[in-house]
Amino acid sequence: MLKGPVPRSAAKSQSAPRRGGRPSKGEAEALAHRIVDAAAELFFTLGYGATTIEAIAQHARISKRTLYHRFDGKSELFGAVVHRTIERMRPPADVPLLHGNDLAQMLDGLATLVLRAALSAPAIALHRLIVAESGRFPDLAAAVNNQGASEEAIRLIAGLLEREMHAGNLKLDDARFAAQQFLYMLVSVPQRRAMGLGVPMSPAETDAWGRDVVNLFLNGCRGWEVKPKR
């Protein structure tokens, strides 16, 4: 055993491992999350145009060089913010997207999930940012569209409608068109009101809105006049 005072270098080596070289995978992921957190906070509070790479790096407590090692620039950072926001809006993996004994029940359940996601605080912040700045920065809307959240919902709804069409329960010309209309009917007014363009809906009003949209949509589909093919 060593006797007497431990040399400072030995004490340092015993208390903590020497750091250096490349960060571990966990450290790299934590740093990337911190950068995206900082970017999201500034984008949503200051706007895209007023947010600079310098401000994001300072807010994340890193150098610009460190930031650029992980992201090419502000547009790529915004894409990362959009991707994370959409991923967090998704229901947990153990929550089924479709459940119920008939189309009405399945659409009711899906409407609840879609409205919960679309009216969440991050979704409203993102939508407000796109509305405010897409005129100056057209790529912002493209970044949101490229993430495919709405497209996924449209494909899911269209698949349901096509199944009903094949079973003879619905007559439609275009299941995708009908799915798009359902999604717009469901989200547009509650989301606008949540953004301040009207009084935000209460949870009870939101639930009733979803049920009424499903009712109107299905009755419209059942009365659809199929155009003869040319």
N, C-alpha and C positions, 0 to 999 in steps of 0.2 A: 504494500500500500504506500501511496505517496504521503509524505509527512511535510508539514509546513504549509505555507500559503501556496495556492494553486496559481501558476502563471496565468496572466490575463488571456493570453492566446489559448491556453488549454481550457480555461473557464468558458471562453466564448464558444469553443468547439463543442464542449459538453452541453451547454445550455440550449444551443440551437444549431441546426445544420447550416452550413455555408450556402448562401444563395448565389446563383449566377447562372449564366447560360440561358438557354431557351426556357420560357415558362412551361409548366406542365399543361396538359390538356384542360384540366379543371380550371387552372388559373387563366388560361387563354379564353375559355368560355365565360368565366366570371367578368373578365375585362370587357369582352364584347357586349355582354349584357349591360354593363355599367355605361358603356358608350351609347348604346341604344336607349337606355333609360334617360340619359342626359339629353339626347337628341329629341326624344318624344316630348319631354317636358318643355323644351324650348320651342319646338315646332308648334305645340298646342297652345302655348301661352303667348308667344311673340309672333307666330306666323312663320311660314316657310321663307319668305323673302327677307325678313328681318333677322333671321337666324344665320349666324356665320359658323364656319368650321372652327374659328378661333374660340367663339363662345361655347361651342359644344365641348371642345377639348378642355377649356377652363372649367366648365361645369362638371365634367367627368374627372377632373383633377389629373389630367395626363397632358403630354405634349402633343402638338400637331403631328409630329413625326410618328409618334405611337399610334395616333388615330389613323393616319394614312397607311400604316402598315396593315391595317385591318379593313379599311373602307376606302374606296377610290375617291369619294367625295360626297357632297351633300345629297345628291340624287340617290346614290346607292344607300346612304344612311336612311333616307326617307323610305325607300323600298323595304329596308329592314324593319323600320317602325311599323309600316303598314302590315307586313307579314306577321309580326308579333301581335299586333292589335287584333288581326283577324283570327289568329290561332287561339288567342285568349277568349274570343267570342264563341268559339265552338263549344258545344256541350261536352261534358266528360265522356270518355270512351265507353263507359258502362251505361250511358243513357241512349236508348234506341231512338233513331231519328224517325222511324215509322212504327206506329203501333195502333191497334184498333181492329175492329171487326169489319169495317167497311170504309169506303173512300172518305166519307164525311168525318169519321172519327180520326182517320189518319191525317187528314188535312187540318183538323182542329189541333191535334197534337203538334204537328209541324208548325202551324201558325204561332203557337205559344213559344216554341223554341226560337223561331225567326224574330218575333217581336222582342223577346228577352234580349237577344243579341243586338238587334238594331237600335234598341233604346238604352243600351248600356252606356255608361259615361265615356269610355274610350271610343265607342262607335260614334257617338254624337260629336265628340271633339274632332275626330277624324273627318266626319262629314262636314262639319262647320269649316274646317281648314280647306277642304276641297272646294266648297262653294265660294269661299272668300278669295282663293288665290289661283284657281284653275285658269282664269282668264289670262293672268300674267305668266303662269307656268303650266302649259297644257300637259306636260309630262306627269303632273301630279295625278290627274284623273286616270291616265294610262297605267300608272303604278298601282292604283287601287284595282283597276279592272284586271290587270295581269295576275293578281293574287287569286282571282277566280271564286270568291265566296258566293257572289250572286249567281255566277254561272253554275256552280255546284248545286245550288238550290233549284235553279231552273231545270237542270237535267233530272234531278230527283223528282220534282213535281211532274215534269213531262213524262217520265217513265210511269208514274202512277196513272196518269191520264191515258197513256197508250194502252196500258193493261186493261183499263175499263173499256176503252174503245174496242179492243179485241174480244172482250167478253160480251159486247153488245149493249153495254150499259150507258155508253155515251156515244154521241156522233159529233166528231170534230174534224175540221179540215187540217188543223195544224196544232198538235199537242204542245209544241214548244211556244208558239204564240200565246196560247191560253195560259201556259205556265208563267210566262213573263207578265201577263196582265194580272194574274193572281198575286204575284210578288209585289207589283207596283201598287195594286189596290190595298194590300196588307200593310205596307211599310210607309208609303209616302206621307200620308196625313199625320199619323202618330209621330213620325220622325220630325216633320216640320214643326209640330207643336212643341216637341221636346227641345227644339232649337230656339224657341222663343217666339215663333210665328203663331201665336195662339196660346191658350192655356194648356200646359202639359196634362196628358191623361193620367188619371189615377190607375192603380193596378186593376181595380174592378172595371173601369172603363176600357182599359186595354184588352182585358179578357173578353168583354162583350164585343168590342170592335172585331177581334179575331173571329169570333163565332159568326157575327153578322156578315163579314167578308166571305167566309166559307159558304154560308147559306146563299148569298147573292151569286157568288161565283158558280156554285154547282147548279143552281136553277138556271143561270144563263147558259151554262154548257148543255144542259138537258134540252133547252129550247133552241139550241144552235141550228141554224139553217145551213145544211151542208151544200156547198156550191157544186154543181155538176162539173166533172172534169172535162176539159176541152181536148 
